[in-house]
Each structure stands twice: as structure tokens, then as C-alpha cells.
Amino acid sequence: MSFRIQVETEGGTATIRPVGDVDLTTEPCVRKAIAAAFDDVGTRRLVVDLSDVTFLDCRGLSALVEGRQRADERGVSYRVVGARGIAGTLLCLTGTTDYLSGGVG
């Protein structure tokens, strides 16, 4: 499966949906998509939907955590949703599930 990112914006909400493996080679694309969402002044809520992510490594996790940190700095709501399989396991094992799903940092 080839990697791609789908981005939708509606009413102040940006949804980023990576499709495929988020790893060493594709993580920069995820970071860029998150940064671009923050660059849009109208973004008040950012959702990263991992429903179609087939693999997530520590570089991908780092991009998600950095996204949450940037959201907190800007007062933007940030949620990672849809993590399952290896992605869900990685979030669980690293204790980042609640933090990335919008819990208190």
C-alpha cells in the first residue's frame, strides 16, 4: 500500500488522515501536514485520524506528540483518533493514548 495523506478542513476543524505506514520515510509528511494545519489561522481544532494507518513507529509517534505540544502552545484542540492494531498498541505501551486523545497534558 502506498502512503498518502488526506486533509479536510471545515468550520475551523482540520482533519489529517494518513493512509499506510507512518515510519522513518513518511513521518516528515505527517509533520508537514500538522504544521500546515497550524499555519492556517482559522484552525481551532486539529484531528489526526489514524484509522487507515497500517504501521506506526517511534518517529511517527514523535510527530504526533510534537503536534499535541504545538496545539497546547497555540490553544488549539488536538485529538488523535482511530488508532488500532500496531498504532493503538504503540500508543498504549508508551502511555500516550490519553494525552493524544485530548486528555490533560
C-alpha positions in Angstrom: 0.0 0.0 0.0 1.4 3.4 -0.9 1.4 6.2 1.6 -0.7 9.3 1.3 -2.3 11.9 3.5 -5.8 13.2 3.1 -6.5 16.6 4.6 -10.0 18.1 5.1 -10.9 21.4 6.6 -14.3 22.5 7.6 -15.5 25.2 10.0 -12.2 25.7 11.9 -11.5 21.9 12.1 -8.7 20.4 10.2 -8.7 16.6 9.9 -5.5 14.9 8.8 -5.8 11.2 7.7 -2.6 9.4 6.9 -3.1 6.2 4.9 -0.4 3.4 5.1 2.7 3.2 7.1 3.9 6.1 9.2 7.6 5.5 9.7 11.1 6.9 9.1 10.3 7.7 5.4 6.8 9.0 5.7 6.9 10.8 9.1 8.2 14.1 7.6 4.9 14.2 5.5 2.9 13.9 8.7 4.9 16.6 10.4 4.4 18.9 7.4 0.6 18.3 7.3 0.3 19.1 11.0 2.4 22.2 10.6 0.4 23.4 7.7 -2.8 23.0 9.7 -1.3 25.2 12.4 -0.3 27.7 9.8 -4.0 28.2 8.8 -5.1 30.9 11.2 -8.7 29.6 11.1 -7.8 26.2 12.6 -9.2 25.9 16.1 -9.4 22.1 16.2 -7.0 19.5 14.7 -7.9 15.9 14.4 -5.4 13.3 13.3 -7.3 10.2 12.2 -5.2 7.0 12.3 -7.9 4.7 11.1 -6.1 3.8 7.9 -2.6 3.7 9.4 -1.1 0.2 9.0 2.1 0.8 10.9 3.4 3.4 13.3 6.9 3.6 14.6 8.6 5.9 17.2 9.3 8.6 14.6 5.6 8.7 13.7 4.7 8.8 17.4 7.1 11.7 17.9 5.4 13.7 15.2 2.0 13.1 16.9 3.4 14.1 20.3 5.0 17.2 18.9 1.7 18.1 17.3 0.0 18.0 20.7 2.7 20.2 22.2 2.3 22.8 19.4 -1.5 22.7 19.8 -1.2 23.3 23.5 1.1 26.3 22.8 -1.4 27.8 20.4 -4.6 27.0 22.3 -5.8 24.6 19.6 -7.8 21.5 20.4 -5.9 18.4 19.3 -7.0 14.8 19.1 -5.6 11.6 17.7 -8.4 9.2 16.9 -8.8 5.8 15.3 -5.6 4.2 16.4 -5.8 0.4 16.2 -3.6 -2.5 15.6 0.1 -1.7 15.9 -0.6 2.0 16.1 -3.0 1.5 19.0 -0.6 -0.8 20.7 2.3 1.7 20.4 0.2 4.5 22.0 -0.9 2.1 24.8 2.6 0.8 25.5 4.1 4.3 25.6 1.3 5.7 27.8 0.4 8.4 25.3 -3.2 7.3 24.5 -4.9 9.7 26.8 -2.5 12.6 26.1 -3.0 12.3 22.4 -6.8 11.8 22.6 -7.2 15.2 24.1 -6.7 14.4 27.8 -4.8 16.8 30.1 -1.1 17.2 29.3 
